[in-house]
Amino acid sequence: MTETRFDALIPDEEAAINYFFNIRFPDGLYCLKCGAKSRVYRYQNRPKICRCKNCDNTFSIFKDTIFEKSKSPIREWFRVMRRFINDMYGFTSMSLHRDQGMTKKAAWRRLMQFRIAMANEEEPEIFSGTVEADETFVGGKGQRYPKSRSTGLYLPKEKRKKGRGTDNTAVFGIKERDSRHVHAQVMPHESSVKGREKRLSGPQLEAMIDESCEKGITVMSDDYKGYIHLDKEERVQLWLLDDEEPPPRYKHHTVNHKAKRFTAGTTKDGEVIHTNGIEGFWSLLKGTFDTYRKTPDPKYMQRYIDEVCFRQNTLTIRGTQEEFDLLLKQCVLV
């Protein structure tokens, strides 16, 4: 949404309150406590407040939203939200602090509230067709040794470890080719049988794909050994074979990235075997982190990933009023 369009739709604070009211109650006002639609009224001189005579409840239209505890004008929230979703790589809380004159803490909290709303989907999307799966590690590369005190020269470089050899945060992502929608998640450490912790183990990856994808779809990945679990046959008890066919497994195809190959021919359906789509998403993710000039704390990493996923999943409506309205709907946290 452009700034001109925003000013025309929401010229003042009262218009901002009414705009959110229409977003949250498109089918008419109802009580947030008992759900009644009759004998529920909105105060004329207090547009934020409503009253239900059925359960004697007074409530705000911003109850159970990211705006509930804020004392700032709602129009200022909307103005920052419009700018936040319009930027391809987001913008920092320091920029908001300098532009709006709010404190650093308030600016940081406001952007984090938007990220919470971006992850607040009504129902998780289930992917179908063909998906690309891949993993990445965020946190930068190892630094080299400091300068020698005697010569002033750098000592020999430390061998820079990458990927699984580092303590960086592991992120696993799945991208559907047709819709270009993405789901990405921070992968925690998992305790193994021998007491050692593992990241991106086969059962972890398989559980993530089972949760986000339909059975029987085509999965394309690199040659990481954790994906071997996708090639295993489904265990079916013998007594089921007489009544119905065994459930289908995934059609798994791999690309050998270690050999510097980025395609591996085509499938029987004529689709090119590659993971370039999800690799492009990792570029978008790390480009966003470059905007913030720092890799987010692992405690909040998932919120930043949800932000980038929202931007990717709304590419077809980027910069429109529809995208703005969608995020406003997701601001309701119930």
C-alpha positions in Angstrom: 0.0 0.0 0.0 1.4 3.4 -1.0 1.6 6.2 1.5 -0.9 8.3 -0.5 -3.4 5.4 -0.4 -2.8 4.9 3.3 -3.5 8.6 4.1 -6.7 8.4 2.0 -8.0 5.3 3.8 -6.8 6.2 7.3 -6.6 10.0 7.6 -6.9 10.2 11.4 -7.1 8.1 14.6 -10.8 7.6 14.5 -10.6 6.2 11.0 -7.8 3.9 12.1 -10.0 2.5 14.9 -13.0 2.0 12.5 -10.7 0.4 9.9 -9.6 -2.2 12.4 -13.2 -2.7 13.6 -14.3 -3.7 10.1 -11.3 -6.0 9.7 -12.0 -7.8 13.0 -15.8 -7.9 12.8 -16.6 -8.2 9.1 -19.9 -10.0 9.9 -21.0 -7.7 12.6 -20.1 -7.0 16.3 -20.2 -9.9 18.8 -19.2 -10.3 22.4 -15.6 -11.5 22.8 -16.6 -13.3 26.1 -19.9 -15.0 25.4 -20.1 -14.8 21.6 -23.6 -13.2 21.5 -24.4 -11.0 18.6 -27.6 -9.4 19.9 -27.6 -6.7 22.6 -24.0 -5.9 22.0 -23.3 -2.2 21.5 -20.4 0.1 20.7 -20.0 3.4 22.6 -20.3 6.4 20.4 -18.0 8.6 22.4 -15.5 5.8 23.0 -15.0 4.0 19.7 -12.6 1.4 21.1 -15.0 0.2 23.8 -18.0 -2.1 23.4 -20.5 -3.5 25.9 -22.5 -6.7 26.0 -25.7 -6.7 28.0 -26.1 -10.5 27.9 -23.1 -11.2 30.1 -22.5 -7.6 31.4 -19.1 -7.5 29.8 -17.2 -4.4 28.7 -14.4 -5.0 26.3 -12.1 -3.3 23.8 -12.0 -4.1 20.1 -8.2 -4.5 20.6 -8.5 -7.2 23.2 -6.3 -10.2 22.5 -4.4 -8.4 19.8 -0.8 -7.1 19.5 -2.2 -3.6 20.2 -3.9 -4.5 23.5 -1.4 -3.1 26.0 -0.2 -0.2 23.8 -0.8 3.5 24.8 0.4 4.8 21.4 -2.1 5.9 18.7 -3.3 3.1 16.6 -2.7 5.1 13.4 1.0 5.3 14.2 1.0 1.5 14.6 -0.6 1.2 11.2 1.8 3.6 9.6 4.8 1.7 10.8 3.2 -1.6 9.7 2.7 -0.3 6.2 6.3 0.6 5.9 7.5 -2.6 7.5 5.7 -4.9 5.1 6.5 -2.8 2.0 10.3 -3.1 2.5 11.7 -6.2 0.8 14.3 -6.8 3.6 12.6 -5.0 6.4 14.1 -2.1 8.4 15.7 -1.9 11.8 14.4 -0.7 15.1 17.1 1.9 15.2 15.7 3.4 12.0 12.3 3.5 13.6 13.8 5.0 16.7 15.4 7.8 14.7 12.4 8.5 12.4 9.6 8.3 15.0 11.5 9.6 18.0 10.4 6.7 20.2 12.7 4.9 22.6 14.9 2.0 21.3 13.1 -0.5 23.5 9.6 0.6 22.2 10.8 0.5 18.6 12.2 -3.0 19.0 9.1 -4.2 20.7 6.8 -2.8 18.0 8.7 -4.6 15.2 8.7 -7.9 17.3 4.9 -7.6 17.7 4.6 -7.4 13.9 6.7 -10.5 13.6 4.5 -12.4 16.0 1.5 -11.4 13.9 3.2 -12.6 10.7 3.5 -16.1 12.2 -0.1 -16.1 13.5 -1.7 -18.2 10.7 -5.2 -19.6 11.3 -4.2 -23.0 9.9 -0.8 -24.2 8.9 -0.4 -24.7 5.1 0.0 -28.3 3.9 2.2 -28.5 0.8 1.4 -30.7 -2.2 2.8 -31.3 -5.7 6.6 -30.9 -5.7 8.6 -29.4 -2.9 12.2 -28.5 -2.3 13.8 -29.2 1.1 17.1 -27.9 2.3 18.9 -26.8 5.4 21.2 -23.9 6.2 23.2 -22.5 9.1 23.1 -18.9 10.1 25.6 -17.1 12.4 28.6 -16.1 10.2 32.0 -17.7 9.6 34.9 -18.2 12.0 37.2 -15.3 12.4 41.0 -15.5 11.9 43.6 -15.1 14.6 44.5 -11.6 15.9 47.6 -9.8 14.9 51.0 -10.7 16.2 52.3 -8.3 18.9 55.9 -8.5 17.6 55.4 -8.2 13.8 52.0 -6.6 13.6 50.9 -9.1 11.0 48.0 -11.5 11.1 48.9 -15.0 12.3 48.0 -17.9 10.0 44.2 -18.1 9.4 42.2 -20.5 11.4 40.6 -23.1 9.2 37.1 -21.7 8.8 34.5 -24.3 9.5 31.2 -24.2 7.7 27.8 -25.7 8.2 27.5 -28.6 10.6 31.1 -28.1 11.9 30.1 -24.8 13.6 27.8 -23.9 16.5 25.6 -21.8 14.2 21.8 -22.0 14.3 20.4 -24.7 12.0 17.3 -23.8 10.0 15.3 -26.3 7.8 13.0 -25.1 5.1 10.5 -26.5 2.6 9.4 -24.6 -0.5 6.4 -25.6 -2.7 7.2 -25.0 -6.4 3.8 -24.2 -7.7 2.8 -21.6 -5.1 6.3 -20.6 -4.1 5.2 -20.7 -0.5 7.8 -21.5 2.1 7.8 -22.9 5.6 11.1 -22.7 7.6 11.9 -23.5 11.2 14.8 -23.5 13.6 15.9 -27.0 14.3 16.8 -27.7 18.0 19.5 -30.1 19.1 18.2 -33.7 19.6 19.7 -36.1 22.1 20.9 -39.3 20.5 21.1 -42.8 21.9 24.7 -42.5 22.9 24.1 -39.3 24.8 25.5 -36.9 22.2 23.4 -34.1 20.7 22.6 -34.0 17.0 21.3 -31.4 14.7 19.2 -32.1 11.6 19.0 -35.8 12.2 17.0 -38.0 9.8 14.0 -38.5 12.2 13.9 -34.7 12.7 13.8 -33.9 9.0 11.3 -36.7 8.3 8.9 -35.4 11.0 9.1 -31.9 9.7 8.3 -33.0 6.1 5.4 -35.2 7.4 4.0 -32.3 9.3 4.1 -29.8 6.4 3.5 -32.0 3.3 1.0 -34.5 2.0 2.1 -38.1 1.6 3.1 -39.2 -1.8 4.4 -35.9 -3.1 7.8 -35.3 -4.8 10.6 -34.1 -2.5 13.8 -32.8 -3.9 16.9 -32.3 -1.7 20.6 -32.4 -1.7 22.7 -35.5 -0.9 22.7 -35.0 2.9 22.5 -38.4 4.5 19.7 -37.3 6.8 17.2 -37.5 3.9 17.8 -41.3 3.6 14.8 -41.8 5.8 12.6 -40.5 3.0 13.6 -43.5 0.8 12.6 -46.1 3.3 9.5 -48.1 2.6 6.4 -47.6 4.6 5.9 -50.2 7.3 2.5 -51.8 6.8 1.1 -54.6 8.8 0.2 -57.7 6.8 -3.4 -57.8 7.7 -3.9 -54.4 6.1 -2.7 -55.6 2.7 -5.9 -57.6 2.1 -8.2 -54.6 2.6 -6.4 -51.7 1.1 -3.2 -50.6 -0.6 -0.2 -49.6 1.6 0.1 -45.8 2.0 2.3 -44.1 -0.6 5.8 -42.9 0.3 7.5 -39.7 -0.9 9.1 -39.6 -4.4 12.6 -38.5 -3.4 15.2 -37.1 -5.8 18.6 -35.7 -4.8 21.2 -33.4 -6.3 24.9 -33.9 -5.6 26.1 -30.5 -4.5 29.4 -31.8 -3.3 30.3 -32.5 -6.9 29.4 -28.9 -7.9 26.2 -30.1 -9.6 23.0 -28.1 -9.2 20.7 -30.2 -11.4 20.2 -33.9 -11.8 18.2 -34.4 -14.9 14.4 -34.6 -14.9 11.7 -36.7 -13.3 9.2 -38.9 -15.1 6.8 -36.0 -15.1 9.4 -33.8 -16.8 10.3 -31.6 -13.8 13.9 -30.6 -13.4 15.5 -32.0 -10.3 17.1 -29.1 -8.3 16.8 -27.1 -5.1 17.5 -23.7 -6.5 14.1 -22.3 -5.2 14.8 -22.9 -1.6 18.4 -21.8 -2.0 17.0 -18.5 -3.3 14.9 -18.2 -0.1 18.1 -18.7 2.0 19.5 -15.7 0.1 16.5 -13.6 1.0 16.7 -14.8 4.6 20.4 -13.9 5.0 19.9 -10.6 3.1 17.4 -9.7 5.7 19.9 -10.4 8.5 22.4 -8.2 6.6 19.8 -5.4 6.9 19.9 -5.8 10.7 23.7 -5.8 10.6 23.7 -8.7 13.1 22.5 -12.3 13.3 19.5 -12.4 15.6 19.8 -14.0 19.0 18.8 -17.7 18.8 16.1 -17.0 21.4 14.3 -14.7 18.8 15.6 -16.4 15.6 12.3 -18.0 14.8 10.4 -14.7 14.8 12.8 -13.2 12.2 12.4 -16.4 10.1 8.6 -16.1 10.3 9.0 -12.5 9.0 10.9 -13.6 5.9 8.4 -16.5 5.3 5.5 -14.0 5.4 7.2 -11.8 2.8 7.9 -14.8 0.6 4.3 -16.2 1.0 2.7 -12.9 0.1 4.7 -12.1 -3.1 1.6 -12.1 -5.3 0.0 -9.4 -3.2 3.2 -7.5 -2.2 2.6 -3.8 -1.5 -1.2 -4.0 -1.8 -4.0 -3.2 0.5 -4.8 -6.9 0.6 -1.5 -7.7 2.2 -2.0 -4.9 4.8 -5.5 -6.3 5.6 -4.1 -9.8 5.9 -1.5 -8.8 8.5 -4.2 -6.9 10.4 -6.3 -10.0 10.6 -3.3 -12.0 11.9 -2.8 -9.3 14.6 -5.7 -11.0 16.4 -3.9 -13.6 18.5 -6.9 -15.8 19.4 
